[in-house]
Amino acid sequence: MAHDKVLELARQNGLLADLLTQLIREGARELVHRAVQLEFQSLLSLYGLVQEKW
């Protein structure tokens, strides 16, 4: 009985760890995506300024 509870807790912790890992990966992917978007917007703004000056 106690052995079954230990196995169940281990399984639940494994699932939680998998979920956290997935969330971290998704979060990192989202952060990278946003950083790339912001950088691209900055480059477009800079390009617009350069075009105005010329």
Backbone bond lengths (Angstrom), bond angles and torsions (degrees), N, CA, C in turn:
res aa  C-N    CA-C-N  psi(-1)  N-CA   C-N-CA  omega(-1)  CA-C   N-CA-C  phi
1 M - - - 1.458 - - 1.529 110.86 -
2 A 1.310 116.97 -51.74 1.467 119.94 178.66 1.526 110.12 -63.58
3 H 1.334 115.47 -36.57 1.467 120.39 178.87 1.529 110.37 -61.51
4 D 1.347 116.26 -41.57 1.463 120.38 178.40 1.524 111.06 -63.33
5 K 1.326 116.98 -40.20 1.466 120.31 178.78 1.529 110.49 -64.64
6 V 1.323 116.15 -40.75 1.465 120.18 178.78 1.525 109.98 -62.66
7 L 1.330 116.65 -44.81 1.468 120.29 178.75 1.528 111.13 -63.08
8 E 1.333 116.72 -41.00 1.469 120.38 179.53 1.528 110.53 -64.58
9 L 1.329 117.17 -43.92 1.465 120.57 177.95 1.526 110.90 -62.58
10 A 1.313 116.36 -41.19 1.469 120.27 178.81 1.526 110.33 -63.22
11 R 1.326 115.74 -40.72 1.469 119.87 178.83 1.525 110.24 -64.83
12 Q 1.329 116.82 -45.08 1.465 120.50 179.55 1.527 110.76 -63.09
13 N 1.312 117.36 -41.64 1.460 120.62 178.82 1.520 110.57 -64.83
14 G 1.322 116.98 -37.17 1.460 121.28 176.47 1.521 111.06 -62.65
15 L 1.325 115.94 -43.12 1.467 120.29 178.37 1.520 110.59 -65.06
16 L 1.322 116.11 -40.43 1.461 120.25 178.40 1.531 110.52 -64.03
17 A 1.315 115.80 -43.25 1.465 119.91 178.93 1.533 110.30 -62.46
18 D 1.330 116.84 -41.95 1.470 120.41 177.58 1.526 111.08 -61.89
19 L 1.338 115.55 -42.62 1.460 120.33 179.77 1.526 110.56 -63.78
20 L 1.335 116.87 -45.15 1.462 120.37 179.34 1.525 110.86 -62.44
21 T 1.315 116.20 -41.91 1.465 120.38 178.62 1.525 110.05 -60.41
22 Q 1.321 116.26 -44.10 1.467 120.65 179.45 1.526 110.75 -64.03
23 L 1.331 116.57 -42.90 1.463 120.15 179.15 1.519 111.09 -62.80
24 I 1.321 116.95 -41.42 1.467 120.94 178.96 1.526 109.96 -63.33
25 R 1.325 116.48 -44.12 1.469 119.85 178.73 1.518 111.46 -61.72
26 E 1.344 115.88 -45.64 1.463 119.81 179.31 1.528 110.36 -63.09
27 G 1.332 115.92 -41.44 1.460 120.05 178.57 1.511 111.55 -62.17
28 A 1.323 116.37 -43.77 1.463 120.67 179.38 1.522 109.81 -64.36
29 R 1.317 116.56 -41.86 1.462 120.50 178.99 1.525 110.34 -61.80
30 E 1.334 116.43 -42.65 1.456 121.24 179.16 1.524 110.74 -64.38
31 L 1.333 117.07 -42.52 1.464 120.34 179.40 1.520 111.21 -62.57
32 V 1.315 116.66 -43.28 1.468 120.45 178.80 1.528 109.79 -63.34
33 H 1.316 115.90 -43.66 1.467 120.80 179.72 1.531 110.67 -59.20
34 R 1.335 115.54 -45.43 1.465 119.28 -179.76 1.521 111.41 -66.05
35 A 1.331 116.33 -39.84 1.469 119.73 179.45 1.524 109.99 -62.67
36 V 1.319 116.73 -42.55 1.468 120.86 178.97 1.529 109.84 -64.10
37 Q 1.334 116.46 -42.44 1.467 119.99 178.35 1.522 111.00 -60.30
38 L 1.337 116.33 -46.70 1.465 119.95 -178.93 1.520 110.90 -63.72
39 E 1.326 116.41 -41.22 1.466 120.12 179.35 1.528 109.97 -63.29
40 F 1.333 116.34 -42.12 1.458 120.92 179.59 1.533 110.18 -63.07
41 Q 1.339 116.29 -42.55 1.470 119.84 178.21 1.523 110.47 -63.02
42 S 1.335 116.87 -39.55 1.463 120.61 178.05 1.525 110.54 -62.31
43 L 1.320 116.01 -42.80 1.464 119.93 179.42 1.524 110.83 -65.30
44 L 1.319 116.72 -39.76 1.469 119.29 177.71 1.522 110.85 -64.29
45 S 1.329 116.88 -40.00 1.467 120.48 178.26 1.521 110.23 -63.92
46 L 1.310 115.70 -44.27 1.458 120.39 179.16 1.528 110.24 -61.87
47 Y 1.331 116.62 -43.17 1.460 121.41 178.03 1.533 110.18 -59.92
48 G 1.357 116.07 -42.14 1.465 120.54 178.71 1.514 111.36 -62.09
49 L 1.333 116.92 -41.27 1.465 120.55 178.49 1.520 111.27 -64.93
50 V 1.321 116.35 -41.88 1.461 120.72 179.69 1.523 109.70 -63.47
51 Q 1.330 116.98 -41.94 1.467 120.09 179.04 1.525 111.27 -62.58
52 E 1.348 117.12 -39.89 1.465 120.41 179.24 1.535 111.10 -62.44
53 K 1.327 116.18 -38.04 1.463 120.29 -176.30 1.523 112.36 -72.87
54 W 1.306 116.19 -28.69 1.465 119.38 -177.82 1.489 107.50 -94.54
